[in-house]
Amino acid sequence: MNFRPMRAFGAVRFGNEMPTHPARHRRSRQPAWNAWFGEMAQIPSVIGADVTVVGTLASSGDVTIEGSVRGGIQATGCVTISERGKLVGDLEAKDATIRGRIEGNVRAEKVTLFASCNVKGDIVHGRLAIEDGARFEGNCRPSQSPGP
């Protein structure tokens, strides 16, 4: 990343980071507003390693789980369970990338199980990829419309 200071809209920013708040843009507000929220929409929500969520987690974007979730996850984007992440409950998403532990059912258009994962439950998928060394205990079946 480029770390040399730059001037943008009257404020100092570094490289390609997020522009200043749209209210500070002196010309047309619409382009700055789109730039502000366009970049924000691409950043996934992260459940940190020291966080435990109890209940259903719903998201209209991408989610990365580094901590633990006790309940379900429903997302229209990609859900990633990191190596230290744990889910006890069902997962429903467009894409599911699993590197950690899941005790529950997975329903997604594309499911990827990595070598570090441990899944106990059923998988309903459009596409399924299982890396050598992944642990999976349950049933899996393809479906024409598995995602949310």
C-alpha positions in Angstrom: 0.0 0.0 0.0 1.2 3.5 -0.8 1.7 5.5 2.4 2.7 8.9 1.1 0.3 11.6 2.3 -2.1 13.0 -0.3 -4.6 15.9 -0.3 -8.2 15.0 -1.1 -11.2 17.2 -0.5 -9.2 19.4 1.9 -8.1 16.5 4.2 -4.9 14.5 4.4 -5.4 10.8 3.5 -3.0 8.0 2.7 -2.8 6.2 -0.6 -6.1 4.6 -1.8 -7.9 4.7 1.6 -11.4 5.8 2.1 -12.2 9.4 1.0 -13.3 12.1 3.5 -16.9 12.2 4.8 -19.4 13.2 2.0 -20.6 16.3 3.9 -17.1 17.8 3.6 -17.1 17.5 -0.2 -17.6 21.0 -1.6 -18.8 20.2 -5.1 -21.5 17.7 -6.0 -22.3 15.5 -3.0 -23.5 12.5 -4.9 -20.1 11.3 -6.3 -18.5 11.6 -2.9 -21.4 9.9 -1.2 -21.2 6.9 -3.7 -17.4 6.7 -3.1 -17.9 6.7 0.6 -20.5 4.0 0.8 -19.3 2.1 -2.2 -16.0 1.3 -0.5 -17.7 0.6 2.9 -20.1 -2.0 1.2 -17.1 -4.1 0.1 -15.6 -4.5 3.6 -16.8 -7.7 5.2 -18.2 -7.8 8.8 -15.8 -9.5 11.1 -16.6 -11.3 14.3 -13.3 -11.0 16.2 -11.5 -13.9 18.0 -12.5 -12.6 21.4 -16.2 -12.2 20.5 -19.0 -14.8 21.1 -22.4 -14.1 19.4 -25.4 -15.9 20.9 -28.5 -15.9 18.6 -29.1 -15.6 14.8 -26.6 -13.5 12.9 -28.1 -11.9 9.7 -26.1 -10.0 7.1 -26.7 -8.6 3.6 -23.0 -8.8 2.9 -19.9 -10.8 3.5 -19.1 -12.1 7.1 -15.9 -13.5 8.5 -16.1 -15.4 11.8 -12.9 -15.5 13.8 -14.6 -16.0 17.2 -17.6 -18.1 17.9 -21.3 -18.0 17.1 -23.9 -20.0 19.0 -27.0 -19.8 16.8 -27.6 -19.5 13.1 -26.0 -17.4 10.4 -28.0 -16.1 7.4 -26.1 -14.1 4.8 -26.7 -13.1 1.2 -22.9 -12.9 0.6 -19.9 -15.0 1.5 -19.4 -16.4 5.0 -15.9 -17.4 6.0 -15.3 -19.4 9.2 -11.6 -18.9 10.0 -9.3 -21.6 11.5 -10.1 -20.4 15.0 -13.7 -19.7 14.2 -16.5 -21.9 15.6 -20.2 -22.1 14.7 -22.8 -24.1 16.6 -25.9 -23.8 14.5 -27.0 -23.7 10.9 -25.3 -21.7 8.2 -27.2 -20.3 5.1 -25.3 -18.2 2.6 -24.4 -17.6 -1.0 -20.9 -18.9 -0.5 -19.4 -20.7 2.5 -15.7 -21.0 3.1 -14.9 -23.2 6.1 -11.6 -23.4 7.7 -12.8 -23.8 11.3 -15.4 -25.8 13.2 -19.1 -26.1 12.4 -21.6 -28.2 14.4 -24.8 -27.8 12.3 -26.1 -27.8 8.8 -24.7 -25.8 5.9 -26.8 -24.6 2.9 -25.0 -22.6 0.2 -24.5 -22.2 -3.5 -20.8 -22.8 -3.2 -19.2 -24.7 -0.2 -15.4 -25.0 0.3 -14.0 -27.2 3.0 -10.3 -26.6 3.8 -7.9 -29.1 5.4 -8.2 -27.3 8.8 -12.0 -27.6 9.0 -14.1 -29.9 11.1 -17.8 -30.1 10.0 -20.5 -32.1 11.8 -23.7 -31.8 10.0 -25.4 -32.0 6.6 -24.4 -29.9 3.6 -26.8 -28.8 0.8 -24.9 -27.2 -2.0 -24.8 -26.1 -5.6 -21.0 -26.7 -5.8 -18.8 -28.5 -3.3 -15.0 -28.5 -2.9 -13.2 -30.5 -0.2 -9.5 -30.1 0.4 -7.4 -33.2 1.3 -7.4 -33.5 5.1 -10.8 -31.8 5.8 -12.9 -33.5 8.4 -16.6 -33.9 7.5 -19.2 -36.0 9.3 -22.6 -36.0 7.8 -24.5 -36.1 4.6 -24.2 -33.9 1.5 -26.5 -33.5 -1.4 -26.6 -31.2 -4.4 -29.5 -28.8 -4.9 -30.6 -26.6 -7.8 -31.3 -23.6 -5.4 -29.5 -24.1 -2.1 -28.5 -20.6 -1.2 -30.6 -17.8 0.4 
